[in-house]
């Protein structure tokens, strides 16, 4: 993997600047070395994990506050955040015990980009047919986004070769 941390970067920060194919290669190697199956979560798995049983805009309710996630501006444009990624776990975990599902860095998912969920697989498997296969779904919002982008339902896309400082990944394991 060529992305990740610059030599002077804090290794406790989320890995960013890695392309979708580099992550797939890393996860294949990790799976091979451990005899376990690691992968990116599907978009459906990601949202289920983020919501942690909630049906609200944000897992904690109808608003998101700067004490709950890492984002830069409030809805009025006032700077309320740190303006940089932070080490994972600085904010409270959701009801499933997962940290930083919203904010900090956007996260790649396994799915190809589709603008809506019509015809999405009902079983939560990755939606790879049709859509734009060289564009992948990203979720979660990032440190430089507004709270409205950090909704549990927000989804966007990135080209597979994107190397953004606000885009990382979360590892899922098939059990």
ROSETI-128356 format. One record per atom (N, C-alpha, C): y, x, z. Coordinates in steps of 0.001 Angstrom, whole numbers, padded with zeros to 6 digits, always signed. Example, Ala and Ser with C-alpha at 12.3 -4.5 7.8 and 13.67 -1.06 7.14 Angstrom:
-005690+013190+007800-004500+012300+007800-003300+013200+007800-002250+012850+007080-001060+013670+007140+000030+012900+007870
This chain:
-001158+000847+000000+000000+000000+000000+001232+000901+000000+002157+000648-000890+003328+001496-000950+004497+000950-000155+004496-000332+000181+005584-000903+000967+005373-000632+002434+006016-001420+003262+005803-001284+004692+006975-000659+005376+006683+000341+006175+007707+000962+006984+008173+002272+006371+009471+002453+006339+010022+003749+005973+009702+004707+007115+009644+006004+006849+009283+006953+007914+010117+006805+009180+011388+006437+009048+012248+006314+010218+012216+004912+010822+011481+003978+010206+011463+002595+010673+010631+002454+011944+010977+001463+012718+010264+001142+013947+008915+000517+013584+007800+001143+013948+006492+000597+013581+006150-000717+014288+006968-001139+015257+006705-002418+015915+007270-003599+015120+008034-003328+014060+008601-004396+013240+007561-004938+012263+007743-006166+011808+006816-006695+010791+006854-005822+009539+005724-005698+008880+005657-004966+007618+006304-005833+006547+007244-005274+005828+007922-005962+004730+007925-005035+003522+008415-005542+002402+008530-004704+001210+007205-004452+000527+006227-005340+000743+004924-005192+000099+004704-006350-000865+004140-006034-002006+003898-007046-003023+002620-007824-002706+002487-008975-003337+001288-009798-003154+000014-009018-003521-000037-008335-004680-001258-007579-005006-001545-006458-003996-000521-005818-003459-000755-004773-002461-001374-005355-001191-000908-006529-000805-001485-007178+000374-002936-007549+000108-003214-008104-001060-004602-008434-001390-005491-007196-001335-005020-006085-001876-005792-004831-001830-006013-004384-000392-004967-004449+000419-005079-004073+001831-006107-004945+002546-006045-006263+002333-006963-007171+003005-008400-006976+002529-008584-006661+001243-009928-006343+000742-010467-005092+001422-009644-004068+001536-010058-002828+002189-010358-003066+003669-009503-003803+004352-009712-004122+005754-011024-004893+005939-011287-005837+005059-012525-006613+005126-013739-005712+004911-013625-004828+003936-014722-003900+003638-014997-002968+004822-013959-002455+005446-014109-001506+006551-014608-002153+007835-014352-003439+008014-014709-004097+009271-015919-005028+009151-016363-005294+007929-017446-006249+007667-017055-007667+008103-015769-007938+008188-015230-009264+008454-014432-009680+007224-014096-010958+007109-013344-011407+005939-011909-011722+006339-010981-010881+005882-009563-011072+006120-008897-011489+004822-007855-012312+004941-007167-012854+003774-005809-013379+004204-005008-013806+003240-003782-014535+003542-004145-015974+003851-003409-016628+004738-003663-018052+004956-003249-018854+003730-003901-019989+003551-003441-020906+002509-002153-021554+003003-001447-022195+002094-000218-022876+002501-000524-023971+003521-001614-024712+003318-001988-025775+004257-002350-025199+005625-003091-024105+005647-003436-023463+006921-002179-022974+007630-001258-022391+006861-000029-021860+007445+000748-022996+008123+000918-024119+007412+001701-025211+007995+000999-025815+009210-000306-025949+009159-001061-026463+010300-000850-025557+011514-000962-024250+011297-000766-023284+012391+000665-023323+012910+001631-023451+012026+003031-023507+012431+003332-024757+013242+002883-025894+012775+003176-027163+013456+002495-027250+014812+001323-026682+014941+000600-026667+016219+000519-028064+016838+000203-029046+016006+000043-030406+016499+001293-031260+016473+002430-030702+016097+003689-031447+016067+003927-032027+014677+004578-033164+014610+004964-033763+013336+006481-033729+013156+007184-032999+013988+008650-032933+013935+009113-031889+012915+010427-031847+012664+010981-030873+011727+010621-029445+012128+010787-029163+013406+010440-027868+013976+009365-028138+015020+008450-027228+015251+007380-027512+016217+007875-027962+017590+009107-027567+017970+009637-027923+019293+010516-029166+019274+010789-029739+018113+011645-030915+018072+012419-031045+016779+013596-031662+016862+014378-031934+015662+015441-030876+015378+015629-029923+016284+016592-028841+016073+015965-027514+016458+016505-026458+015886+016043-025117+016211+017228-024339+016766+017027-023690+017878+018084-022925+018534+017784-021435+018443+018808-020626+018572+018651-019176+018415+017780-018550+019496+017463-019279+020566+016545-018767+021587+015086-019017+021192+014870-019758+020085+013526-020142+019679+013001-019375+018480+013885-018772+017697+013461-018077+016475+014565-017121+016032+014191-016145+015228+015137-015160+014713+015704-015632+013382+016949-016119+013412+017685-016477+012205+019138-016057+012405+019856-015854+011323+021174-015230+011409+022313-016214+011677+022374-017305+010921+023505-018233+011011+023063-019589+011539+023957-020261+012278+023689-021658+012607+024155-022503+011421+023982-023802+011496+024304-024675+010367+025792-024713+010043+026659-024289+010958+028089-024249+010670+028522-022904+010098+027580-021978+009926+027895-020672+009357+028263-019609+010375+028194-019941+011646+028492-018964+012700+027304-018021+012880+027581-016740+013032+026525-015764+013298+026001-015992+014714+024702-016244+014828+024075-016461+016129+022881-015536+016342+022452-014868+015281+021254-014043+015356+021550-012558+015357+020497-011784+015300+020588-010330+015375+020919-009679+014040+020635-010357+012929+020944-009801+011618+019945-008765+011154+018740-008811+011688+017699-007850+011328+016353-008386+011793+015257-007949+011191+013952-008332+011742+013788-007758+013151+013000-008435+013947+012736-008008+015324+011238-007840+015537+010835-007074+016547+009401-006961+016833+008798-008336+017103+007597-008606+016619+006954-009894+016867+006825-010176+018358+006900-011462+018706+006701-011876+020082+007962-011956+020922+009123-011752+020336+010384-011849+021097+010745-013279+021448+010171-014228+020740+010479-015647+020937+009231-016362+021442+009399-017515+022076+008246-018223+022641+007195-018569+021583+005947-018544+021987+004845-018936+021110+004842-020453+020932+004225-020916+019857+004076-022360+019673+002888-022852+020511+002559-024124+020396+001494-024722+021216+000122-024112+020937-000059-023435+019801-001320-022750+019504-001293-021292+019963-000177-020866+020561-000066-019486+021022+000360-018507+019943+000872-019007+018825+001293-018149+017709+002793-017892+017790+003168-016653+017592+004572-016249+017643+005160-016131+016238+006452-016368+016156+007245-016091+014954+006739-016784+013693+006236-017987+013849+005867-018752+012656+007128-019150+011886+008237-019302+012600+009522-019606+011976+010466-018449+012232+011145-018013+011198+012120-016934+011341+011476-015555+011325+012286-014575+011571+011940-013156+011523+011712-012735+010081+010525-012947+009518+010327-012685+008088+009566-013849+007466+009884-014158+006212+009086-015119+005452+007685-014532+005306+006716-015389+005047+005338-014928+004952+004685-015419+003663+004025-014479+002975+003239-014820+001802+002097-015747+002207+001720-016664+001322+000481-017426+001478-000371-017186+000233-001593-017656+000263-002527-017437-000838-002244-018316-002057-001443-019368-001899-001277-020367-002954-000322-019944-004061-000637-020389-005277+000309-020289-006391+001404-021330-006159+002580-021086-006716+003713-021978-006501+003542-023294-007250+003750-024389-006527+003868-025742-007064+005065-026358-006341+005942-027059-007042+007141-027582-006381+006874-028717-005401+005716-029357-005503+005378-030434-004576+003889-030345-004259+003373-031324-003514+001982-031265-003064+001072-032260-003780+001574-032891-004851+000733-033809-005625-000429-033014-006202-001629-033497-006012-002857-032881-006527-003270-031610-005786-002645-031325-004670-003067-030168-003865-004472-030419-003331-005267-029374-003145-006615-029571-002599-006558-030246-001228-007356-031271-001040-007364-032015+000218-008064-031253+001330-008842-030229+000984-009609-029496+001994-008876-028282+002560-007620-028064+002149-006845-026937+002671-007109-025624+001980-007933-025620+000949-008201-024374+000219-006965-023979-000590-006893-022732-001049-005694-022322-001801-005579-023078-003120-004378-023471-003443-004115-024180-004690-003704-023143-005727-004640-022809-006592-004416-021723-007529-004278-022183-008972-004810-023356-009315-004732-023814-010695-003388-024461-010979-003044-024499-012262-001759-025021-012719-000636-024259-012024+000486-024877-011810+001583-024185-011135+002007-022921-011863+002584-022013-011126+003021-020731-011666+002207-019638-010979+001152-019159-011602+000245-018225-010920+000864-016879-010543+001905-016427-011189+002513-015156-010788+003649-015363-009792+003800-016609-009339+004735-016954-008272+003908-017479-007116+004124-016950-005928+003331-017337-004764+004206-018039-003735+003587-018929-002995+004283-019674-001958+004598-018756-000785+005820-018876-000291+006218-018203+000948+006633-019267+001948+006440-018976+003222+006719-019952+004263+007447-019290+005432+008046-020109+006281+008555-019663+007571+010024-019338+007690+010687-019020+006596+012073-018597+006713+012178-017214+007337+013383-016667+007362+013545-015277+007786+014798-015088+008629+014966-013869+009079+016078-013478+009947+017437-013733+009303+017502-013780+007987+018781-013965+007294+018957-015378+006742+018179-016333+007233+018247-017715+006772+018920-018629+007796+019284-019822+007326+019802-020884+008186+018637-021629+008842+018860-022283+009983+017781-023016+010645+017093-024045+009754+017841-024725+008873+017213-025763+008029+016112-025182+007149+016196-023893+006838+015162-023240+006036+013941-022897+006901+014097-022904+008191+013003-022574+009088+012198-023808+009513+012374-024926+008814+011563-026119+009097+010092-025808+008832+009218-026464+009575+007779-026267+009378+007349-026654+007965+008051-027586+007332+007676-028051+005993+008298-027230+004859+009235-026347+005167+009910-025588+004102+008913-024705+003377+009011-024738+002057+008256-023782+001256+009092-023379+000067+008889-022165-000355+009609-021604-001482+008633-020682-002193+009143-019928-003142+008262-019023-003866+008903-017653-004001+008056-016699-004287+008501-015352-004622+007598-014850-005742+008143-014053-006662+007268-013460-007672+006298-012493-006984+005092-012384-007507+004072-011547-006869+004502-010096-006675+005453-009632-007471+005882-008234-007350+007129-008059-006474+007501-009105-005737+008693-009030-004871+008479-008018-003743+009521-007247-003455+009540-006291-002337+010809-006552-001533+010808-007588-000766+012009-008001-000052+011951-007558+001395+013128-007274+001943+013199-006840+003345+013041-007995+004326+012930-009212+003812+012735-010378+004684+011420-011101+004376+010501-010419+003716+009229-011019+003313+008069-010142+003747+007207-010714+004576+006033-010000+005060+004800-010868+004940+003853-010686+005838+002628-011464+005764+001954-011592+007107+001086-012578+007209+000288-012867+008402-001158-012847+007936-002014-012235+008694-003422-012101+008316-004218-013284+008897-005087-013831+008056-006038-014858+008501-007442-014261+008379-008341-014753+009195-009729-014314+009129-010617-015520+008881-011507-015388+007932-012494-016433+007676-013614-016257+008693-013916-017339+009424-014984-017253+010430-016140-018148+010058
